[in-house]
Amino acid sequence: MNRLPLYLLGSLVLAGCTMEPRYQRPNAPVPDQWPGTPATALGEAAPTYAAGVAWRDFIVDARLRQVVELALRHNRDLRAAALNAELARALYGIQRESLLPAVSATGNGGKQRAAAELTQPGQPRTSESYSVAAGVFSWEVDFFGRVRSLNKEAWENYQASEEARRGAQTVLVSSVSGAYLALAADRDALALAHHTLDAQQSSHALVRRQFEAGVATELDLRQAQIPLETARASVAQYTRAVAQDENALALLVGTTLPTELQPAGLGRDDYFREVPAGLSSAILLGRPDVMQAEASLKAANADIGAARAAFFPRIALTGTFGSGSRELSGLFDGGTGTWSFLPSASMPLFDARTWTAHRAAKVQRELAVARYEKAVQSAFRDIADTLAARATLGDQLAAQERLVESLEETQRLATARFEQGIDSYLAVLDAQRSLFAARQGLVALRKVTLANRVQLYTALGGGGDAEPATKN
């Protein structure tokens, strides 16, 4: 009887080598420091601030948190990314099973009752019989690591898809927050347009009364109509913008947004937590898009190992176990069982497809390196641009607030001089036009300042629920 225990075959697999090149992360092709900040080296381990701060902790506003939660449940793009990750994990599981032998078994059994006249005295008339057969089919002994390389490639592809899902969630959190701020800002602008329209209607009515009394000229009346119609156009413009913002936000959320969750306006600046300054530039290595590119690079590296192993023999074992039949009536004594393993090896002397596949795998790895380096460069620019905006937005916002205060006083003085007959209405018109534009600019700057905080958080890799998945 030939016997080859499964644990012995398993040890043969584990003793095999691998043909994969030794993986080494490419050097980051970016400066070692953020522009305008002290030098900080790009280390191997990225800080985990953004990835460690879940979006629920970053977003302070309770209504916005509920809106993001709705989007995470209903957004179709995020759902597709999650399904892609689930599919990749299933494919990894299928590939992993190829490391194990496939075992199948069949069995038969039955009972038979003989006629009384055909049964010897003292023997039972009923007999039972069975037969069993089992087989192990085409188990490739992975001496050169081909199957393990394919398994590693499938795992890294799964990791890449998981990082793509995490990146999709990061983008969704950022997009929903940005759309929410845009809606809030346009509602503020619409309220400002309505307020300006009311003021211009009152001013126009005053000039008309003065014109009818012979105090103001027709030119004054025509000039007073200009800001009135401008305000009416602004009301129409921002009414349209608010409707479009609501549609954009509803598309991102993936469902109808309840009225109680919609913003009335910006109103304040505490929607989000502040992101600390002075973070190391190595944090960009933890961004989902960079980690996705690195996982794809590792998959391409494993593919080279599989392609190299294709040049070596493939050794497979086909094993079968069979048992004889046994009559439980005692007519036959015992059953029989045997193991038999038939090793086979195949190795073509020359296969153009194998050589081509090897070259293609090396080119794919170089492409993956280029994509990884481009992802690092893009991440660096995203963060550098956001930091540059952060450094100047505070000063710009403060200056805009002072400008609005100055123009409010200018308009008050110009209106008083006109009412006293010292100046024409042209001075009032200029002051009103400048003040309206300055107030619009202030609303826009407040939105940009808050959006910059979201952009910095997501640019640093934030927007997820927890740390990235641990790799094997």
C-alpha positions as CSV (number, residue, x, y, z in Angstrom):
1,M,0.0,0.0,0.0
2,N,1.5,3.4,-1.1
3,R,0.9,6.1,1.5
4,L,2.1,9.8,1.3
5,P,0.6,11.8,4.1
6,L,-0.8,15.2,3.3
7,Y,1.4,16.9,5.9
8,L,4.4,15.6,4.0
9,L,3.2,17.1,0.8
10,G,2.4,20.3,2.6
11,S,6.0,20.5,3.8
12,L,7.2,20.2,0.2
13,V,5.1,23.2,-0.7
14,L,6.3,25.3,2.2
15,A,9.9,24.3,1.4
16,G,9.6,25.8,-2.1
17,C,11.3,29.1,-3.0
18,T,9.8,32.2,-4.7
19,M,11.0,34.0,-7.8
20,E,9.6,37.4,-6.9
21,P,12.0,40.3,-6.9
22,R,12.7,41.8,-3.5
23,Y,10.2,44.6,-3.1
24,Q,11.5,48.0,-2.2
25,R,9.3,51.1,-2.0
26,P,10.5,53.7,-4.7
27,N,11.9,56.9,-3.4
28,A,9.3,59.7,-3.3
29,P,10.1,62.0,-6.2
30,V,9.1,65.2,-4.2
31,P,10.9,67.7,-2.0
32,D,11.6,66.7,1.5
33,Q,9.6,69.6,2.9
34,W,6.4,71.5,2.3
35,P,7.0,74.9,0.7
36,G,7.5,77.6,3.3
37,T,7.8,75.1,6.2
38,P,10.9,73.7,8.1
39,A,12.5,70.6,6.5
40,T,10.9,67.3,7.4
41,A,12.1,64.1,5.8
42,L,9.8,61.7,4.0
43,G,10.1,58.7,6.2
44,E,8.9,55.1,5.8
45,A,6.1,55.3,8.3
46,A,3.6,58.1,7.7
47,P,2.0,60.0,10.6
48,T,-1.6,58.9,11.1
49,Y,-3.3,62.1,12.2
50,A,-5.8,62.4,9.4
51,A,-6.4,58.7,9.0
52,G,-6.7,58.3,12.7
53,V,-9.4,61.1,13.0
54,A,-12.6,59.7,11.7
55,W,-14.9,62.0,9.7
56,R,-17.5,61.9,12.5
57,D,-14.9,63.5,14.9
58,F,-13.7,66.0,12.3
59,I,-17.2,67.3,11.4
60,V,-18.6,69.2,14.3
61,D,-21.9,70.3,12.9
62,A,-24.6,67.7,13.8
63,R,-26.7,68.3,10.7
64,L,-23.8,67.9,8.4
65,R,-22.8,64.7,10.1
66,Q,-26.3,63.3,9.4
67,V,-26.1,64.4,5.8
68,V,-22.8,62.5,5.4
69,E,-24.2,59.4,7.0
70,L,-27.1,59.4,4.5
71,A,-24.6,59.8,1.7
72,L,-22.5,56.8,3.0
73,R,-25.6,54.7,2.9
74,H,-27.1,55.7,-0.4
75,N,-24.4,57.1,-2.7
76,R,-24.1,54.8,-5.7
77,D,-20.4,55.5,-6.5
78,L,-19.4,54.5,-3.0
79,R,-21.6,51.4,-3.3
80,A,-19.9,50.4,-6.6
81,A,-16.4,50.9,-5.0
82,A,-17.4,48.7,-2.1
83,L,-18.7,46.0,-4.4
84,N,-15.4,46.1,-6.4
85,A,-13.5,45.6,-3.2
86,E,-15.8,42.7,-2.2
87,L,-15.3,41.1,-5.7
88,A,-11.5,41.5,-5.4
89,R,-11.5,39.8,-2.0
90,A,-13.6,36.9,-3.4
91,L,-11.1,36.5,-6.3
92,Y,-8.2,36.5,-3.7
93,G,-10.0,33.7,-1.8
94,I,-10.4,31.7,-5.0
95,Q,-6.7,32.1,-5.8
96,R,-5.7,31.2,-2.3
97,E,-7.5,27.9,-2.5
98,S,-5.2,26.9,-5.3
99,L,-2.5,26.3,-2.7
100,L,-4.5,23.4,-1.3
101,P,-5.3,20.1,-2.9
102,A,-8.8,19.5,-4.2
103,V,-10.3,16.4,-2.7
104,S,-13.4,14.6,-3.9
105,A,-15.1,11.4,-2.7
106,T,-17.8,9.1,-3.9
107,G,-19.6,6.3,-2.1
108,N,-22.2,3.7,-2.8
109,G,-24.1,1.4,-0.6
110,G,-27.1,-0.9,-0.7
111,K,-29.0,-3.8,0.9
112,Q,-30.1,-7.0,-0.7
113,R,-32.6,-9.7,0.5
114,A,-32.2,-13.2,-0.9
115,A,-35.0,-15.7,-1.5
116,A,-35.5,-18.3,1.3
117,E,-34.8,-21.2,-1.1
118,L,-31.5,-19.6,-2.1
119,T,-30.2,-19.0,1.4
120,Q,-28.2,-21.6,3.2
121,P,-29.5,-22.7,6.6
122,G,-28.2,-20.4,9.4
123,Q,-27.3,-17.6,7.1
124,P,-29.2,-14.2,7.2
125,R,-31.3,-13.5,4.1
126,T,-30.4,-9.7,4.2
127,S,-26.9,-8.5,3.1
128,E,-25.4,-4.9,3.0
129,S,-22.6,-3.7,0.7
130,Y,-20.6,-0.4,0.3
131,S,-17.8,1.0,-1.8
132,V,-15.8,4.2,-1.3
133,A,-13.4,6.0,-3.6
134,A,-11.6,9.3,-3.0
135,G,-9.3,11.4,-5.2
136,V,-6.9,14.3,-5.0
137,F,-6.8,15.9,-8.5
138,S,-4.0,17.9,-10.1
139,W,-2.3,19.4,-7.0
140,E,0.5,21.6,-8.1
141,V,3.5,21.3,-5.7
142,D,4.6,25.0,-5.6
143,F,8.4,24.5,-5.5
144,F,9.1,27.7,-7.4
145,G,6.4,29.9,-5.9
146,R,4.3,30.4,-9.0
147,V,1.0,29.8,-7.1
148,R,2.1,31.8,-4.1
149,S,3.1,34.7,-6.4
150,L,-0.3,34.6,-8.0
151,N,-1.8,34.4,-4.5
152,K,0.2,37.5,-3.5
153,E,-0.8,39.3,-6.7
154,A,-4.5,38.6,-5.9
155,W,-4.1,39.8,-2.3
156,E,-2.4,43.1,-3.4
157,N,-5.1,43.7,-6.0
158,Y,-7.7,43.3,-3.2
159,Q,-5.7,45.8,-1.1
160,A,-5.7,48.2,-4.1
161,S,-9.5,47.9,-4.4
162,E,-9.9,48.4,-0.7
163,E,-7.8,51.5,-0.9
164,A,-10.0,52.6,-3.8
165,R,-13.1,52.1,-1.7
166,R,-11.5,54.1,1.1
167,G,-10.5,56.8,-1.3
168,A,-14.0,56.9,-2.7
169,Q,-15.3,57.5,0.8
170,T,-12.8,60.2,1.4
171,V,-13.9,61.9,-1.8
172,L,-17.5,61.5,-0.9
173,V,-17.1,63.1,2.6
174,S,-15.2,66.0,1.0
175,S,-17.7,66.4,-1.8
176,V,-20.8,66.3,0.5
177,S,-19.1,68.8,2.9
178,G,-18.2,71.1,-0.1
179,A,-21.7,70.9,-1.6
180,Y,-23.2,71.6,1.8
181,L,-21.0,74.7,2.3
182,A,-21.9,75.8,-1.3
183,L,-25.6,75.6,-0.6
184,A,-25.2,77.5,2.7
185,A,-23.1,80.2,1.1
186,D,-25.5,80.7,-1.8
187,R,-28.4,80.9,0.6
188,D,-26.5,83.6,2.5
189,A,-25.9,85.4,-0.9
190,L,-29.6,85.0,-1.7
191,A,-30.5,86.6,1.6
192,L,-28.1,89.4,0.9
193,A,-29.6,89.9,-2.5
194,H,-33.1,90.1,-1.0
195,H,-31.9,92.6,1.6
196,T,-30.2,94.7,-1.0
197,L,-33.3,94.6,-3.2
198,D,-35.4,95.8,-0.3
199,A,-33.0,98.7,0.3
200,Q,-32.8,99.6,-3.4
201,Q,-36.6,99.7,-3.7
202,S,-36.8,102.1,-0.7
203,S,-34.0,104.2,-2.2
204,H,-35.6,104.3,-5.6
205,A,-39.0,105.2,-4.1
206,L,-37.2,108.1,-2.3
207,V,-35.6,109.4,-5.4
208,R,-38.9,109.2,-7.3
209,R,-40.6,111.3,-4.7
210,Q,-37.7,113.8,-4.9
211,F,-38.0,113.8,-8.7
212,E,-41.7,114.4,-8.6
213,A,-41.1,117.2,-6.1
214,G,-38.5,118.7,-8.5
215,V,-35.6,118.2,-6.1
216,A,-33.9,115.3,-8.0
217,T,-33.3,115.2,-11.7
218,E,-34.4,112.5,-14.2
219,L,-30.7,111.4,-14.3
220,D,-30.9,110.8,-10.5
221,L,-34.0,108.7,-11.0
222,R,-32.4,106.6,-13.8
223,Q,-29.3,106.1,-11.8
224,A,-31.3,104.9,-8.8
225,Q,-33.0,102.3,-11.0
226,I,-29.6,100.7,-11.9
227,P,-28.9,99.1,-8.5
228,L,-32.5,98.2,-8.2
229,E,-32.5,96.1,-11.4
230,T,-29.0,94.8,-10.5
231,A,-30.4,93.5,-7.1
232,R,-33.4,91.9,-8.9
233,A,-31.0,90.1,-11.3
234,S,-28.9,88.9,-8.3
235,V,-32.0,87.5,-6.6
236,A,-32.8,85.5,-9.7
237,Q,-29.2,84.4,-10.0
238,Y,-28.9,83.1,-6.5
239,T,-32.4,81.6,-6.5
240,R,-31.2,79.5,-9.4
241,A,-27.9,78.7,-7.7
242,V,-29.6,77.5,-4.5
243,A,-31.9,75.2,-6.5
244,Q,-28.9,73.8,-8.4
245,D,-27.0,73.4,-5.1
246,E,-29.9,71.4,-3.7
247,N,-29.9,69.1,-6.7
248,A,-26.2,68.6,-6.5
249,L,-26.3,67.7,-2.8
250,A,-29.3,65.4,-3.4
251,L,-27.3,63.5,-6.1
252,L,-24.3,63.1,-3.8
253,V,-26.4,61.9,-0.9
254,G,-28.3,59.5,-3.2
255,T,-31.7,60.3,-1.6
256,T,-34.0,63.1,-0.9
257,L,-32.5,65.4,1.8
258,P,-34.9,66.3,4.6
259,T,-35.6,70.0,5.0
260,E,-34.5,70.0,8.6
261,L,-31.0,68.9,7.6
262,Q,-30.5,71.6,5.0
263,P,-28.4,74.6,6.0
264,A,-30.0,78.0,6.4
265,G,-26.6,79.7,5.8
266,L,-23.0,79.7,6.9
267,G,-23.6,81.7,10.0
268,R,-20.5,80.5,11.9
269,D,-17.1,79.0,11.4
270,D,-17.2,75.9,13.6
271,Y,-18.4,73.3,11.2
272,F,-15.1,71.4,11.4
273,R,-12.3,70.7,13.7
274,E,-9.1,72.6,13.0
275,V,-6.3,70.5,11.4
276,P,-3.0,71.0,13.3
277,A,0.0,72.6,11.6
278,G,3.5,71.3,11.4
279,L,2.7,67.7,10.2
280,S,5.5,65.8,8.5
281,S,5.4,65.6,4.7
282,A,5.6,61.8,5.1
283,I,1.8,61.8,5.9
284,L,1.1,61.8,2.1
285,L,2.3,58.2,2.0
286,G,-0.8,57.2,3.9
287,R,-3.3,58.7,1.5
288,P,-5.7,56.2,-0.1
289,D,-4.7,57.0,-3.7
290,V,-0.9,56.6,-2.8
291,M,-1.5,53.3,-1.0
292,Q,-3.7,52.1,-3.8
293,A,-0.9,52.8,-6.3
294,E,1.6,51.0,-4.0
295,A,-0.6,48.0,-3.7
296,S,-0.8,47.8,-7.5
297,L,3.0,48.1,-7.6
298,K,3.3,45.2,-5.2
299,A,0.8,43.2,-7.3
300,A,3.0,43.8,-10.4
301,N,6.0,42.8,-8.5
302,A,4.4,39.5,-7.6
303,D,3.3,39.0,-11.2
304,I,7.0,39.0,-12.2
305,G,7.6,36.2,-9.7
306,A,4.8,34.1,-11.3
307,A,6.2,34.9,-14.8
308,R,9.7,33.8,-13.8
309,A,8.4,30.6,-12.2
310,A,6.8,29.7,-15.5
311,F,10.3,29.0,-16.8
312,F,10.7,26.1,-14.4
313,P,9.0,22.8,-14.3
314,R,5.5,22.5,-12.9
315,I,5.2,19.4,-10.7
316,A,1.7,18.1,-10.1
317,L,0.5,15.1,-8.1
318,T,-2.7,13.2,-8.9
319,G,-3.7,10.9,-6.1
320,T,-6.5,8.4,-5.7
321,F,-7.7,6.3,-2.9
322,G,-10.0,3.4,-3.5
323,S,-11.7,0.9,-1.2
324,G,-13.2,-2.4,-2.2
325,S,-16.7,-3.5,-1.3
326,R,-17.6,-5.4,1.8
327,E,-20.6,-7.7,2.3
328,L,-21.7,-7.2,5.8
329,S,-23.5,-10.6,5.7
330,G,-20.1,-12.2,6.2
331,L,-19.8,-13.7,2.7
332,F,-16.7,-11.6,2.2
333,D,-14.0,-10.8,4.7
334,G,-13.0,-7.1,5.1
335,G,-12.4,-4.4,2.5
336,T,-9.3,-3.2,0.7
337,G,-8.0,0.3,0.4
338,T,-4.9,1.8,-1.4
339,W,-3.4,5.2,-1.9
340,S,-1.6,5.9,-5.3
341,F,0.1,9.1,-6.3
342,L,1.2,9.8,-9.9
343,P,3.7,12.7,-10.1
344,S,3.9,14.6,-13.4
345,A,6.2,17.4,-14.6
346,S,6.0,19.7,-17.6
347,M,8.6,22.1,-18.8
348,P,8.7,23.3,-22.4
349,L,12.1,23.8,-23.9
350,F,11.1,27.0,-25.5
351,D,7.8,28.8,-25.2
352,A,7.6,32.2,-26.9
353,R,4.5,33.1,-24.8
354,T,6.4,32.5,-21.6
355,W,9.1,34.9,-22.6
356,T,6.6,37.5,-23.8
357,A,4.6,37.2,-20.5
358,H,7.8,37.7,-18.5
359,R,8.7,40.8,-20.5
360,A,5.1,42.1,-20.2
361,A,5.2,41.6,-16.4
362,K,8.4,43.7,-16.2
363,V,6.9,46.5,-18.3
364,Q,3.8,46.4,-16.1
365,R,5.9,46.8,-13.0
366,E,7.7,49.8,-14.5
367,L,4.2,51.3,-15.4
368,A,3.2,50.7,-11.8
369,V,6.3,52.5,-10.5
370,A,5.5,55.5,-12.7
371,R,1.9,55.5,-11.5
372,Y,3.0,55.3,-7.9
373,E,5.5,58.2,-8.3
374,K,2.8,60.3,-10.1
375,A,0.4,59.6,-7.2
376,V,3.0,60.8,-4.7
377,Q,3.7,63.9,-6.7
378,S,-0.1,64.7,-7.1
379,A,-0.6,64.1,-3.4
380,F,2.3,66.5,-2.5
381,R,0.9,69.2,-4.8
382,D,-2.6,68.8,-3.3
383,I,-1.3,69.2,0.2
384,A,1.1,72.0,-0.7
385,D,-1.6,74.0,-2.5
386,T,-4.0,73.6,0.4
387,L,-1.4,74.7,2.9
388,A,-0.5,77.7,0.8
389,A,-4.2,78.7,0.7
390,R,-4.5,78.2,4.4
391,A,-1.6,80.5,5.1
392,T,-3.2,83.5,3.3
393,L,-7.0,82.9,3.7
394,G,-7.0,84.2,7.3
395,D,-5.4,87.5,6.3
396,Q,-7.6,87.9,3.3
397,L,-10.8,87.2,5.2
398,A,-9.9,89.8,7.9
399,A,-9.1,92.4,5.2
400,Q,-12.5,91.7,3.5
401,E,-14.3,92.1,6.8
402,R,-12.6,95.5,7.3
403,L,-13.5,96.5,3.7
404,V,-17.2,95.7,4.3
405,E,-17.2,97.8,7.4
406,S,-15.5,100.7,5.5
407,L,-17.9,100.5,2.6
408,E,-20.9,100.4,4.9
409,E,-19.8,103.7,6.5
410,T,-19.1,105.1,3.0
411,Q,-22.6,104.3,1.8
412,R,-24.1,105.9,5.0
413,L,-22.1,109.1,4.4
414,A,-22.9,109.2,0.6
415,T,-26.6,108.7,1.3
416,A,-26.6,111.5,3.9
417,R,-24.8,113.9,1.5
418,F,-27.3,113.1,-1.2
419,E,-30.3,113.7,1.0
420,Q,-28.8,117.0,2.1
421,G,-28.3,118.0,-1.6
422,I,-24.6,118.2,-1.3
423,D,-23.8,115.4,-3.8
424,S,-25.5,113.7,-6.7
425,Y,-26.9,110.2,-6.5
426,L,-23.9,108.9,-8.5
427,A,-21.8,108.8,-5.2
428,V,-24.6,106.8,-3.5
429,L,-24.8,104.5,-6.5
430,D,-21.0,103.8,-6.4
431,A,-21.1,103.2,-2.7
432,Q,-24.0,100.8,-3.0
433,R,-22.4,98.8,-5.8
434,S,-19.1,98.5,-4.0
435,L,-20.7,97.5,-0.8
436,F,-22.9,94.8,-2.4
437,A,-19.8,93.3,-4.2
438,A,-17.8,93.4,-1.0
439,R,-20.5,91.6,1.0
440,Q,-20.7,89.0,-1.8
441,G,-17.0,88.6,-1.6
442,L,-17.1,88.1,2.2
443,V,-19.7,85.3,1.9
444,A,-17.5,83.6,-0.8
445,L,-14.4,83.9,1.4
446,R,-16.1,82.4,4.4
447,K,-17.1,79.4,2.3
448,V,-13.6,79.1,0.8
449,T,-12.0,79.3,4.3
450,L,-14.2,76.5,5.6
451,A,-13.8,74.4,2.4
452,N,-10.0,74.8,2.8
453,R,-10.2,73.1,6.2
454,V,-12.1,70.1,4.6
455,Q,-9.6,70.0,1.7
456,L,-6.6,69.9,4.0
457,Y,-8.2,67.1,6.1
458,T,-9.0,65.0,3.1
459,A,-5.7,65.8,1.3
460,L,-3.9,64.4,4.4
461,G,-5.8,61.1,4.0
462,G,-8.7,61.8,6.3
463,G,-12.3,60.9,5.6
464,G,-12.4,57.3,6.6
465,D,-13.8,55.5,9.7
466,A,-10.5,53.9,10.9
467,E,-7.0,53.1,9.9
468,P,-6.3,51.4,6.6
469,A,-6.6,47.6,6.4
470,T,-3.6,45.7,7.6
471,K,-1.6,44.0,4.9
472,N,-0.3,40.5,5.1
